[in-house]
Amino acid sequence: MDRDEPVTEARAAEAADLDLRTTFDLVELMNLEDAAVPAAVAGARVDVAAVVDEIVERLGLGGRLILVGAGTSGRLAEAEAAECGATFSSQAVLAVATSTDAAEDDGAAGREGLARLVRGDDVVVLVSASGRTPFVLGAAHAAAASGAFTACIVSAPDSELAALCDRTITVVVGPELLAGSTRLKAGTAQKLVLNTLTTVAMIRLGKTYGNLMVDVAPANEKLRGRVRRIVQEATGASAAAVDDALADAGGEAKVAIVALLAGVDADAARAKLTAAGGNIRLALIP
């Protein structure tokens, strides 16, 4: 490999005969490759936890989490932001991304796209397997200029992107089964880290009650059914009592749970939640 090429472009010599192998052998090999990713992610858990704490602090004070990426990383960033809205009813997780190959080289677009959005109280997480994608580097410069806290998720050590960020989450997964195809192990690592950052942050911010998703947006019948089950699990109330509480609460699971557990009406439950910053456990303290 050329010394100017990132480690993410390395070729695995043992996979040079992929096109000669059987389907089962290829499926087994893919599975073995994927199985190595969680251990690599675990190696970065100290940095992941530190970034989560920064996200929790800043979102708790009104800041936002902005995920930035291009190509596969951009699609993952967009999906993560969208899922946080659906799962946690959170409007504080946003994405600045491009999914087209040509746009990855446009550093000015990354800088300008983030500069229009970012504030000094935000957390910006920049995702790039190689750590040198121009679009993401441009966004990193804009983030640094704004005073926002910056972190990156990379699969190459000592990257250009890492040098621009306050904290680096480095997950080196080694050569891809298909040389340079970072949608594979590197993409899986990025997804695992993003899942952890957002999920743990939302738990810490009171978006769950135990392991129940009490802030899920009931946007369709499946989710409305889930909300009913969540309220019933959290309270042990009868199906009829849950339906009545949810009707009084306008479909808000948190309000219904506090109303049922505290024995108050929806308005009083909502007031308790507001005073507790939306945290059910705090709202239930007499």
Secondary structure, DSSP 8 states (H G I E B T S, - for coil): --TTS-GGG-B-GGGTTGGGS-HHHHHHHHHHHHHTHHHHHHTTHHHHHHHHHHHHHHHHTT--EEEEEETHHHHHHHHHHHHHHHHH--SSEEEEEE-STGGGG-HHHHHHHHHTT--TT-EEEEE-SSS--HHHHHHHHHHHHHT-EEEEEESSTT-TTGGGSSEEEE----SBSSTT-TTTHHHHHHHHHHHHHHHHHHHHTT--BTTB-TT----SHHHHHHHHHHHHHHH---HHHHHHHHHHTTT-HHHHHHHHHHT--HHHHHHHHHHTTT-HHHHT--
